[in-house]
Amino acid sequence: MIKLDFREYFDKVHACWIGKNIGGTLGAPYEGTHEYLTVAEFQTGKQQALPNDDLDLQLVWLQAMEFSGPKNINAYTLGEYWLAFITPYWAEYGIAKNNMRRGLPPAVAGEYANVWKHSNGAWIRTEIWATLAPAAPDIAAKYAIEDAKVDHGTGEGTVAAAFVAAMESLAFVINDVRELISLALLRIPEDSRVAKTVRFAEQCFEDGTPLREARDAVIALNADIGDGWFQAPSNVGFVILGLLYGEGDFKKSMLAAVNCGDDTDCTGATIGSVLGILGGVKGIPKDWRRQVGDAIVTACINMGISWNPITSCKQLSERVARLAPAVLAENNAQTFIGSGKTVIGVEDGQALRSSGFREAFSALKPYSFSMQFAFFTAEVIYRGEPVLCAGGESSIGLKLYNNVKAYGNQPYDLNIKILAPSCLETDKTEFGVFLPHWSQLTQKYETEEIEIKVRAKGALPPKVRIVIEITAEGHYTSGYVPVNFLNRA
């Protein structure tokens, strides 16, 4: 069991948000700059924090966690919070929201027609998951993936979110930056562009390459996916350059990242978060703390009538700290927040240094989504894009999982009925499926993937759907899974 002292934990959480605010405020005036910069100080007046979507969106995720609970935080749930509370329309944000409004579920909305799925929108909002799951990098990364799928699907933006969330979570108990990077890399695919860029940035530092040359080399490495223009691999690479070339100094590290250009508010803010967690409030230079203050200024949130406002980093930290024990407990974490000295057991240290979390990415399938019901979960996989044209055909895969830990380890006889409008026909209309339970003999509690073919009889409206009705003999729960297709001529 990893034991975290509450006072130390809270100080790190508070410093995380102060650092986030400082970096966002310092870097915001230079966002989108392509040339190498020579920033040395703030452009804002004292006690002035600038609004930043990096932080704003995380206030929405906190509200989601408070209202829906840690068990129910997934892409499907967060998609509704996007539509209700988040106002930006640019890049991947706008594409994902538009796709959801057209009826596509969140993970599919982040994948379909999204030229920005390798971009920065998700890894810049990972501190909420790390602070709610301190010293539990796999849990932080799990939530970050669910978050990122909404507007990045299976893109590098989702990989980047898992990496940064894991690194920030580890920073609560791992003090060495090089080890932080190494352990976070264990949580993402080795062949991902993010992983390759992180290792490349490390190699530049080891080779003694000057910072500016290293920055140019990172941009060249990723020229095929946007030449560093708000793309996740390069900007995560700039964060790594900042952490390494800054050599542990808060100002030097943040300025190194910001001066690489591009998404400067995001890279600076993430440097501030990581170093804030590592060093606590006392590790943040006092003059920069005075410069920005503790206030949080928002600009990207539709407050609505149900919004519980947060106006300061301290207030945000207090609400995070109240929730964290429940998040850790719900996820069976080996981390405990209490009083007394922070301690990492031998086995826990080994677990942090050897993760099988990369396997989680094997579950990331393009154009797929899941819906959880009482004792089962339904997964739908589109065969290609979620599109059906007049007179055309498409198909989906349906896979069902037994939620064995929810209502006991019981098998179920399920009845599946396909409800389709008159303009569509399916090759299956009603059939039975046996959903096994877990046993030491099979260790399998899921069905095989069931193919369902869909054909348009003629002309179609702009959007059309089938609904999969799932019931179980002897149970009153009925699951209804809407599967939408867009009509694209």
C-alpha positions in Angstrom: 0.0 0.0 0.0 1.3 3.4 -1.0 0.6 5.8 1.9 0.4 9.6 1.1 0.4 12.1 3.9 -2.7 14.3 3.4 -1.0 17.6 4.0 1.8 16.8 1.6 -0.7 15.5 -1.0 -2.9 18.6 -0.7 0.1 20.9 -1.0 1.1 19.2 -4.2 -2.4 19.4 -5.6 -2.6 23.1 -4.8 0.8 23.7 -6.4 -0.3 21.7 -9.5 -3.1 24.1 -10.1 -1.1 27.2 -9.3 1.6 26.0 -11.7 -1.0 25.3 -14.3 -2.3 28.8 -14.0 1.2 30.4 -14.2 2.2 28.4 -17.3 -1.1 29.2 -19.1 -0.9 32.9 -18.3 2.8 33.1 -19.3 2.4 31.2 -22.6 -1.0 32.4 -23.7 0.1 35.6 -25.6 2.4 33.5 -27.8 0.0 30.7 -28.7 0.3 29.5 -32.3 3.8 31.1 -32.8 5.9 29.2 -35.3 9.3 30.8 -34.7 11.6 30.1 -31.8 10.9 32.6 -29.1 12.9 34.6 -26.5 10.2 34.9 -23.8 11.6 35.9 -20.4 8.7 37.4 -18.4 4.9 37.9 -18.3 3.0 40.3 -20.5 0.2 40.6 -17.9 0.0 42.8 -14.8 0.4 41.4 -11.3 -2.3 39.3 -9.7 -3.7 38.7 -13.2 -4.4 35.1 -14.4 -5.6 34.6 -18.0 -8.5 32.3 -18.8 -7.4 29.0 -20.4 -9.5 26.1 -21.8 -6.8 23.7 -20.4 -8.1 24.5 -16.9 -11.7 25.4 -17.7 -12.6 21.9 -19.1 -11.2 20.3 -16.0 -13.7 22.2 -13.8 -16.4 20.5 -15.9 -14.8 17.1 -15.4 -14.7 17.7 -11.6 -18.4 18.5 -11.6 -19.0 15.3 -13.6 -17.0 13.3 -11.0 -18.9 14.9 -8.2 -22.3 14.4 -9.7 -21.9 11.1 -11.5 -19.3 9.4 -9.3 -16.0 7.6 -10.3 -17.7 4.4 -11.4 -19.7 6.3 -14.1 -17.0 8.4 -15.6 -16.5 7.3 -19.2 -16.6 8.7 -22.7 -20.4 8.3 -22.9 -21.0 10.3 -19.7 -18.4 13.0 -20.5 -19.9 13.5 -23.9 -23.1 14.8 -22.3 -21.1 17.2 -20.1 -19.4 18.5 -23.3 -22.7 19.3 -24.9 -24.1 20.9 -21.7 -21.3 22.9 -20.3 -18.4 23.4 -22.8 -18.7 26.3 -25.3 -15.6 26.3 -27.6 -16.2 25.3 -31.2 -12.7 25.3 -32.6 -10.7 22.3 -34.0 -11.4 18.9 -32.4 -13.7 20.4 -29.9 -16.1 21.7 -32.6 -15.8 18.5 -34.7 -16.6 16.2 -31.8 -19.5 18.3 -30.6 -21.0 18.6 -34.1 -20.7 14.8 -34.5 -22.4 14.2 -31.2 -25.2 16.6 -32.1 -25.7 14.6 -35.3 -26.2 11.5 -33.2 -22.8 9.8 -33.1 -21.7 8.5 -29.6 -18.7 10.2 -28.1 -15.9 7.8 -29.0 -17.1 7.6 -32.6 -17.6 11.4 -32.6 -13.9 11.8 -31.9 -12.9 9.5 -34.7 -15.2 10.5 -37.6 -14.1 13.1 -40.1 -11.7 14.5 -37.4 -8.5 15.9 -39.0 -7.5 17.1 -35.5 -7.5 13.8 -33.7 -3.7 13.9 -33.2 -4.0 17.4 -31.7 -3.5 18.8 -28.2 -7.0 19.1 -26.7 -6.9 16.2 -24.4 -3.4 15.9 -22.8 -3.7 19.5 -21.7 -6.6 18.7 -19.4 -5.2 15.7 -17.6 -4.3 17.2 -14.2 -7.8 16.4 -12.8 -7.3 12.7 -13.4 -3.8 12.7 -11.9 -4.8 14.6 -8.8 -7.8 12.4 -8.2 -5.6 9.3 -8.7 -2.3 10.3 -7.1 0.4 7.6 -7.3 -2.0 5.5 -9.3 -0.8 6.1 -12.9 -2.9 3.4 -14.6 -6.1 4.7 -13.0 -5.2 8.3 -14.1 -4.4 7.1 -17.6 -7.7 5.1 -17.8 -9.8 8.1 -17.0 -7.7 10.3 -19.4 -8.3 7.8 -22.2 -12.1 7.9 -21.6 -11.9 11.7 -21.6 -9.7 11.9 -24.8 -11.8 9.5 -26.8 -14.6 12.0 -27.0 -12.7 14.4 -29.2 -9.7 12.4 -30.4 -11.0 8.9 -30.9 -8.0 6.5 -31.3 -5.6 9.3 -32.4 -2.3 10.4 -30.9 -4.2 12.9 -28.9 -5.6 10.1 -26.8 -2.2 8.4 -26.5 -0.7 11.8 -25.3 -3.4 12.1 -22.7 -2.6 8.7 -21.1 1.1 9.6 -21.1 0.8 13.0 -19.4 -1.8 11.8 -16.9 0.4 8.9 -15.9 3.5 11.2 -15.6 1.6 13.7 -13.4 0.1 10.9 -11.2 3.6 9.4 -10.7 5.0 12.8 -9.8 3.3 12.5 -6.4 5.8 9.8 -5.4 8.6 9.8 -8.0 10.9 12.8 -7.8 13.3 12.1 -10.7 12.2 13.6 -14.0 13.9 11.0 -16.1 12.3 8.2 -14.2 8.9 9.9 -14.4 9.2 10.0 -18.2 10.4 6.4 -18.4 7.6 5.1 -16.2 4.9 7.1 -18.1 6.2 5.6 -21.3 5.3 2.1 -20.0 1.7 3.2 -20.1 1.5 3.9 -23.9 2.2 1.9 -27.1 5.9 1.8 -27.9 5.3 2.4 -31.6 3.0 5.5 -31.0 4.3 8.8 -32.4 4.1 10.3 -28.9 6.4 7.6 -27.5 8.8 8.0 -30.4 8.9 11.8 -30.0 9.4 11.5 -26.2 12.4 9.1 -26.7 13.7 11.4 -29.5 13.6 14.4 -27.2 15.4 12.5 -24.5 18.1 11.5 -27.0 18.6 15.1 -28.1 19.2 16.0 -24.4 21.6 13.1 -23.9 23.6 14.1 -27.0 24.0 17.6 -25.8 22.0 19.1 -28.7 21.3 22.8 -28.1 17.6 23.4 -27.1 16.7 25.3 -30.3 18.2 22.6 -32.5 16.4 19.9 -30.5 13.1 21.8 -30.9 13.7 22.1 -34.7 14.5 18.4 -34.9 11.3 17.5 -33.0 9.2 19.6 -35.5 11.0 17.9 -38.4 10.3 14.5 -37.0 6.6 15.1 -37.0 6.3 17.2 -40.2 4.0 14.7 -41.7 1.2 15.2 -39.1 1.1 19.0 -39.0 4.7 20.2 -38.7 4.2 21.1 -35.0 0.9 23.1 -35.5 -1.0 22.2 -32.4 -0.3 18.5 -32.8 0.2 16.4 -29.7 3.5 14.5 -30.4 5.5 17.7 -31.0 4.0 19.7 -28.2 4.4 16.8 -25.7 8.0 16.7 -27.0 8.4 20.4 -26.1 7.2 19.6 -22.6 9.8 16.9 -22.3 12.5 19.3 -23.6 11.4 21.9 -21.0 11.6 19.4 -18.2 15.0 18.1 -19.3 16.8 21.3 -20.4 15.3 23.2 -17.4 17.2 20.8 -15.0 14.6 21.1 -12.3 14.4 24.9 -12.2 10.8 26.1 -12.4 11.4 29.2 -14.4 14.1 27.8 -16.7 12.0 24.7 -17.5 8.8 26.7 -18.2 10.6 29.2 -20.4 12.4 26.4 -22.3 9.1 24.8 -23.2 7.3 28.1 -24.0 10.2 29.3 -26.2 9.7 26.2 -28.4 6.6 28.0 -29.7 3.4 26.5 -31.0 0.8 25.7 -28.3 2.7 27.7 -25.7 0.0 28.1 -23.1 -0.5 24.3 -23.0 3.2 23.4 -22.8 3.9 26.0 -20.2 0.8 25.0 -18.1 1.8 21.3 -18.2 5.4 22.2 -17.1 3.9 24.2 -14.2 1.6 21.3 -13.2 4.4 18.6 -13.2 6.9 20.8 -11.3 4.1 22.0 -9.0 3.4 18.4 -8.0 7.1 17.6 -7.7 8.1 20.5 -5.5 4.9 21.6 -3.9 3.9 25.3 -3.3 7.4 26.2 -1.9 9.0 25.0 -5.2 7.1 27.7 -7.2 9.0 31.1 -7.4 7.3 33.6 -5.1 7.4 36.4 -7.6 5.6 34.3 -10.2 3.1 33.2 -7.6 2.4 36.9 -6.8 2.3 37.7 -10.6 -0.6 35.3 -11.2 -2.2 34.9 -7.8 -4.6 32.1 -6.8 -7.7 33.1 -8.7 -9.1 31.0 -11.6 -10.6 33.0 -14.5 -12.9 31.0 -16.8 -14.0 31.7 -20.4 -15.1 28.4 -21.9 -17.8 27.2 -19.6 -21.6 27.6 -19.9 -22.4 28.0 -16.2 -26.0 27.1 -16.5 -28.3 26.8 -13.5 -26.6 23.7 -12.1 -23.0 25.0 -12.0 -21.1 24.9 -8.7 -18.5 27.6 -9.4 -14.8 27.4 -8.5 -12.9 30.7 -8.3 -9.5 29.8 -6.9 -6.8 27.1 -7.1 -7.2 26.5 -3.3 -10.9 25.9 -3.7 -10.3 23.6 -6.6 -7.7 21.7 -4.6 -10.1 21.3 -1.7 -12.8 19.8 -3.9 -10.3 17.4 -5.6 -9.0 16.3 -2.2 -12.4 15.5 -0.9 -13.1 13.2 -3.9 -9.7 11.5 -4.3 -10.2 8.8 -1.6 -13.4 7.7 -3.2 -11.9 7.6 -6.7 -9.0 5.5 -5.4 -11.3 3.2 -3.4 -13.7 2.7 -6.4 -10.8 1.6 -8.6 -9.2 -0.7 -6.0 -6.0 1.4 -5.9 -3.1 0.5 -3.7 -2.9 4.1 -2.7 -4.2 5.5 0.6 -4.3 9.2 1.6 -4.1 9.7 5.4 -1.8 11.2 8.1 1.8 10.4 8.6 4.9 10.1 6.4 4.5 9.2 2.7 5.6 5.6 2.3 5.9 3.4 -0.8 6.2 -0.3 -0.1 8.6 -2.5 -2.1 5.9 -4.3 -4.0 4.1 -1.0 -4.8 7.3 0.5 -6.1 7.8 -2.5 -8.4 4.2 -2.1 -9.6 4.8 1.5 -10.6 7.9 0.5 -12.5 6.3 -2.4 -14.4 3.0 -1.7 -16.0 0.8 -3.8 -18.2 -1.4 -0.8 -19.0 -0.3 -0.7 -22.6 -2.9 -3.5 -23.1 -5.6 -1.0 -22.5 -4.8 0.5 -25.9 -5.7 -2.8 -27.6 -9.3 -2.1 -26.5 -9.2 1.2 -28.5 -11.0 0.3 -31.7 -11.8 2.9 -34.4 -15.5 3.7 -34.6 -16.5 1.7 -31.5 -18.4 2.6 -28.4 -19.7 0.9 -25.2 -22.8 1.3 -23.1 -23.0 -0.2 -19.6 -26.2 -1.5 -18.1 -26.9 -3.2 -14.8 -25.3 -6.6 -15.3 -23.9 -6.4 -18.8 -22.0 -4.0 -21.1 -22.7 -3.7 -24.8 -19.9 -2.8 -27.3 -20.7 -1.8 -30.8 -18.1 -1.7 -33.6 -18.9 0.0 -36.9 -17.3 -1.7 -39.9 -15.8 1.4 -41.3 -17.2 4.9 -41.1 -20.7 5.4 -39.5 -22.2 6.1 -42.9 -25.1 4.6 -44.8 -26.2 5.9 -48.3 -29.4 5.4 -50.2 -29.5 1.8 -51.4 -26.3 1.0 -49.6 -25.2 -1.5 -47.1 -23.2 -1.4 -43.9 -22.6 -3.6 -40.9 -21.7 -3.5 -37.2 -20.2 -5.9 -34.7 -21.9 -6.4 -31.3 -20.1 -7.8 -28.4 -21.5 -8.3 -24.9 -19.6 -8.4 -21.6 -20.8 -9.8 -18.2 -20.3 -7.2 -15.4 -19.4 -10.0 -13.1 -18.4 -7.7 -10.2 -21.6 -5.8 -10.2 -24.3 -8.3 -9.4 -22.4 -11.5 -8.7 -20.8 -13.9 -11.0 -23.8 -15.3 -12.9 -24.4 -16.4 -16.5 -27.3 -14.9 -18.4 -29.5 -15.9 -21.4 -30.0 -12.7 -23.4 -32.5 -12.0 -26.0 -31.5 -9.5 -28.7 -34.0 -7.7 -30.8 -33.1 -5.3 -33.7 -35.5 -2.4 -34.0 -35.2 -0.8 -37.4 -37.2 1.9 -39.3 -39.1 1.0 -42.4 -36.3 2.4 -44.6 -33.8 -0.1 -43.3 -33.6 -3.8 -43.1 -31.2 -6.0 -41.1 -30.1 -9.6 -41.6 -31.0 -10.4 -38.0 -34.2 -9.3 -36.2 -34.3 -11.4 -33.0 -32.0 -14.0 -31.6 -30.7 -15.4 -28.3 -27.2 -15.2 -26.9 -25.6 -16.9 -23.9 -23.4 -14.6 -21.8 -21.0 -16.7 -19.7 -19.7 -15.9 -16.3 -16.1 -16.0 -15.2 -14.6 -19.4 -14.1 -11.2 -20.7 -13.5 -11.8 -23.1 -16.4 -12.5 -20.5 -19.0 -11.7 -17.1 -17.5 -14.0 -15.7 -20.2 -17.1 -13.7 -19.6 -17.9 -12.2 -23.0 -19.6 -13.3 -26.2 -18.0 -13.6 -29.6 -18.5 -10.6 -31.8 -21.9 -10.9 -33.6 -22.2 -9.3 -37.0 -25.3 -7.4 -37.9 -25.8 -6.3 -41.5 -27.8 -3.2 -42.3 -29.2 -2.3 -45.8 -31.0 0.8 -46.9 -34.1 0.0 -49.0 -34.1 3.4 -50.7 -33.8 7.1 -50.0 -32.8 8.0 -46.4 -33.1 11.0 -44.2 -29.8 12.8 -43.1 -29.6 10.5 -40.1 -31.1 7.1 -39.5 -30.7 4.6 -36.7 -31.4 1.1 -35.5 -31.9 0.3 -31.9 -30.5 -2.9 -30.3 -32.8 -4.1 -27.5 -31.2 -6.4 -25.0 -33.1 -8.3 -22.3 -32.3 -11.2 -20.0 -34.6 -14.0 -19.0 -35.7 -13.5 -15.4 -34.5 -9.9 -15.2 -36.4 -6.7 -15.6 -33.5 -4.6 -17.0 -33.7 -3.8 -20.6 -30.8 -2.2 -22.5 -31.4 -0.1 -25.6 -28.4 0.7 -27.7 -29.0 3.3 -30.5 -26.7 2.9 -33.5 -26.8 5.9 -35.7 -25.7 6.2 -39.4 -25.2 9.4 -41.2 -26.5 9.7 -44.8 -23.6 11.0 -46.8 -24.2 11.1 -50.5 
